[in-house]
Amino acid sequence: MNTGNNELLEKYFNYLIFERGLSENTITAYKNDLLIFENFLKDKKIIFFNKVKYDDIKEFIRFRNNFQIKQRSIARELISIKNFYKFLLNEKYIENDFIFKFESIKFLKKLPNYLAIEEITQMLKLPDLNKKTGQRDKVLLELLYSTGIRASEIINLKINDIDIESGFIKVFGKGSKERIIPLYFGIINKIKSYIENVRPKFKAGFLNLLFLNKNGKKLSRVGLFKIIKKYSKKLKIEATPHTFRHTFATHLIQDGADIRSVQEMLGHSNINTTEIYTHLNNDAIMKDYKKHPFYE
């Protein structure tokens, strides 16, 4: 039985909103790209997204080229289609992984969004420390910023993954690859106080996870995104757990950290992935340089 296109799109956009935490503008762009693709399929008498084949994607690109659409726009549309079909594959709405065989049209990657020192400082002051959830959020946000760990990593972080005495946390990243990240002195004391004085208020029973929701159960990815959205909305900025990761890496590079050390802490298998933060640093340097009167 085929799942209707409207239902698949609704599930996908909910995923983009609640799990990916994408902005309204980005989601609107995805919707527009997929609408173009859906109209193309209808003209070909293809009713369901899950009936699309490899050759249909190639024909779509030829179709867009015939209308003299800019290559950058076609590349964006193709990425929208690929991401949509990756979602369908992961959620088992399709079984054919043809989308991975298709090469994207190459264009410059967008540099990741990160927060300025002032923004991250303001955000860390927002949690209400008179509430147990505010006390949890304070430690949660500081740990995200000071370690750069991923959303999936922090919600699965266990109490025994933290070595208070040595000042390290043990993180299991992609492919269950283990890495060790140092903790700065201030956060060590806050984590210790949280474990001893705050976490018991959540009545978790035997659950060994560090961060819990208000009912004492595992904090979900959606729950984590909602926490960050709540505070970023107060500052009128856009942020997700990944924004904290980008901010962590960018600030380290800007302060002169060795790129290999940053690579290790982020858990990047390829140094090229980490090097994007050096570009961010170069941009910041150039921006400061242009502020001086001798620059014309």
C-alpha positions in Angstrom: 0.0 0.0 0.0 1.4 3.4 -1.0 1.5 6.2 1.6 0.0 9.4 0.2 2.3 12.3 -0.8 0.6 14.8 1.5 1.1 12.4 4.5 4.8 11.9 3.6 5.4 15.6 3.2 3.7 16.3 6.5 5.9 13.8 8.4 9.0 15.1 6.7 8.3 18.8 7.5 7.5 17.8 11.1 10.9 16.1 11.2 12.6 19.3 9.9 10.8 21.5 12.4 11.1 19.4 15.6 14.2 17.3 15.1 16.4 19.4 12.7 15.1 22.7 14.2 15.3 24.4 10.8 14.0 28.0 10.3 10.7 28.8 8.6 12.5 30.2 5.6 14.6 27.1 5.1 11.5 24.9 5.4 9.6 27.1 2.9 12.5 26.7 0.5 12.3 22.9 0.9 8.5 23.0 0.3 8.9 25.0 -2.9 11.6 22.7 -4.2 9.5 19.6 -3.5 6.4 21.2 -5.0 8.3 21.8 -8.3 9.4 18.1 -8.2 5.9 16.9 -7.4 4.4 18.8 -10.3 7.0 17.4 -12.6 6.1 13.8 -11.4 2.4 14.5 -12.0 3.1 15.5 -15.6 4.8 12.1 -15.9 1.8 10.4 -14.4 3.8 9.4 -11.3 1.3 9.7 -8.5 3.4 8.5 -5.5 6.8 9.7 -4.3 7.8 6.1 -3.4 7.4 5.1 -7.1 10.2 7.4 -8.2 13.2 5.8 -9.8 16.8 6.8 -10.6 16.0 7.8 -14.2 13.2 10.1 -13.0 15.6 12.2 -11.1 17.9 12.5 -14.1 15.0 13.5 -16.3 14.0 16.1 -13.8 17.4 17.7 -14.0 17.2 17.7 -17.8 13.8 19.2 -17.5 15.0 22.1 -15.3 18.0 22.7 -17.5 15.7 23.1 -20.5 14.1 26.0 -18.7 17.5 27.6 -18.3 17.3 27.5 -14.5 20.5 28.5 -12.9 22.8 25.6 -11.9 22.9 26.8 -8.3 19.1 26.6 -8.1 19.0 23.1 -9.7 21.7 22.0 -7.2 19.6 23.3 -4.3 16.5 21.5 -5.7 18.5 18.3 -6.0 19.7 18.6 -2.4 16.1 19.1 -1.3 15.0 16.0 -3.1 18.0 13.9 -1.8 17.3 14.9 1.8 13.7 14.1 1.4 14.4 10.6 0.0 17.0 10.0 2.7 14.3 10.6 5.2 11.9 8.3 3.4 14.6 5.6 3.3 15.5 6.0 7.0 11.8 5.8 7.9 11.4 2.8 5.7 8.8 4.3 3.4 11.1 3.2 0.5 13.6 0.5 0.1 15.5 1.6 -3.0 18.6 3.7 -2.1 19.0 5.1 -5.6 19.3 8.6 -4.3 22.8 7.9 -2.9 24.0 7.0 -6.4 23.2 10.5 -7.7 26.0 13.1 -7.5 25.1 16.6 -6.4 26.0 19.5 -8.6 28.9 21.1 -6.9 28.8 24.6 -5.4 30.3 26.3 -2.4 29.1 25.1 1.0 27.3 27.5 3.2 29.4 28.3 6.3 27.8 27.0 9.5 25.9 29.4 11.7 27.4 30.1 15.1 26.7 32.5 18.0 28.8 35.4 19.0 30.4 35.5 22.5 27.8 38.0 23.6 24.9 35.9 22.4 26.0 32.7 24.0 26.8 34.6 27.3 23.3 36.0 27.3 21.7 32.6 26.6 23.5 30.9 29.4 22.0 33.5 31.8 18.4 32.8 30.8 17.5 29.6 32.7 15.4 30.1 35.8 17.5 28.7 38.6 14.5 28.7 40.9 13.2 25.7 39.0 14.6 22.3 38.7 14.2 22.4 34.9 16.0 25.8 34.8 18.9 24.3 36.8 19.0 21.3 34.4 18.9 23.6 31.4 21.8 25.8 32.7 24.1 22.7 32.9 22.8 21.3 29.6 23.5 24.5 27.7 26.9 25.0 29.2 27.9 21.4 28.5 26.7 21.7 24.8 28.8 24.9 24.4 31.9 23.8 26.2 32.2 20.4 24.6 30.6 20.7 21.1 28.8 17.3 21.4 26.0 16.4 19.1 22.3 16.3 20.1 22.2 12.5 20.0 25.3 12.3 22.1 24.1 14.6 24.9 20.7 13.0 25.3 22.4 9.6 25.6 25.1 10.8 28.0 25.2 8.7 31.2 26.3 9.7 34.6 29.2 7.2 34.5 30.4 8.7 31.3 31.6 11.6 33.3 34.9 11.5 35.2 34.5 14.3 37.7 37.9 13.6 39.3 39.9 13.7 36.1 37.7 16.3 34.4 36.7 14.4 31.2 33.6 13.0 29.6 33.4 9.9 27.5 31.3 10.3 24.4 30.0 7.7 21.9 29.6 9.3 18.5 28.7 8.2 15.1 29.4 4.5 14.5 29.7 4.0 18.3 33.2 5.6 18.1 34.4 6.6 21.5 36.2 9.9 22.2 37.3 11.8 25.3 36.6 15.5 25.8 38.1 17.6 28.6 35.8 19.7 30.9 36.8 23.1 32.1 36.9 23.6 35.9 33.7 25.6 36.2 31.4 23.1 34.4 32.9 20.2 36.5 31.6 21.7 39.7 28.2 22.5 38.1 27.8 19.0 36.8 28.7 17.6 40.2 26.2 19.9 42.0 23.6 19.0 39.4 24.0 15.2 39.9 24.0 15.5 43.7 21.3 18.2 44.2 19.2 18.7 41.1 18.9 15.4 39.2 17.3 13.5 42.2 14.4 15.9 42.0 13.5 14.4 38.6 12.8 11.0 40.3 14.5 8.9 37.6 14.6 5.6 39.4 17.3 3.4 38.0 17.7 5.5 34.8 21.4 6.3 34.5 21.1 9.1 31.9 22.5 12.5 32.9 19.7 14.7 31.5 16.0 13.8 32.0 12.7 15.4 31.0 10.4 16.9 33.7 8.7 13.5 34.2 12.0 11.7 35.0 12.2 10.0 31.6 14.8 10.2 28.9 15.1 13.6 27.3 14.2 13.2 23.6 15.8 15.0 20.6 12.5 16.9 20.2 12.6 17.9 23.9 16.2 19.1 23.5 15.3 21.2 20.4 12.4 22.7 22.2 14.5 23.7 25.2 17.0 25.5 22.9 14.2 27.1 20.8 12.6 28.5 24.0 15.8 30.4 25.0 16.9 31.4 21.5 13.4 32.8 20.9 13.8 35.1 23.9 17.0 36.5 22.4 15.3 36.7 18.9 18.0 34.5 17.4 17.9 31.1 15.7 19.8 28.2 17.3 19.8 24.4 17.5 22.0 21.9 19.3 24.2 22.0 16.2 24.6 25.8 16.5 26.3 25.1 19.9 28.6 22.7 18.2 29.5 25.2 15.5 29.9 27.9 18.2 32.2 25.7 20.3 34.5 24.9 17.3 34.5 28.5 16.0 35.4 30.1 19.3 38.2 27.5 19.9 39.7 28.2 16.5 39.4 32.0 17.0 41.2 31.7 20.3 44.1 29.8 18.6 43.3 26.2 19.3 45.1 23.6 17.2 42.8 22.3 14.4 43.8 18.7 15.1 42.7 19.1 18.8 39.4 20.5 17.6 39.0 17.6 15.2 39.5 15.1 18.0 37.0 16.8 20.3 34.4 17.1 17.5 34.9 13.5 16.5 35.5 14.3 12.8 37.1 11.4 10.9 38.3 13.8 8.2 40.3 17.0 8.9 38.7 18.6 5.9 35.4 18.7 7.8 37.0 20.7 10.6 38.8 23.1 8.3 35.6 24.9 7.6 36.0 26.6 11.0 39.3 28.1 9.9 37.4 29.8 7.0 35.0 31.2 9.6 38.0 32.5 11.6 39.5 34.1 8.5 36.2 35.9 7.8 36.1 37.2 11.3 39.7 38.5 11.1 39.0 40.2 7.8 35.9 41.8 9.2 37.9 43.2 12.2 40.7 44.3 9.8 38.3 46.4 7.7 37.2 48.3 10.8 40.6 50.0 11.1 41.1 53.5 9.5 44.1 52.4 7.4 41.9 50.0 5.4 40.4 51.4 2.2 
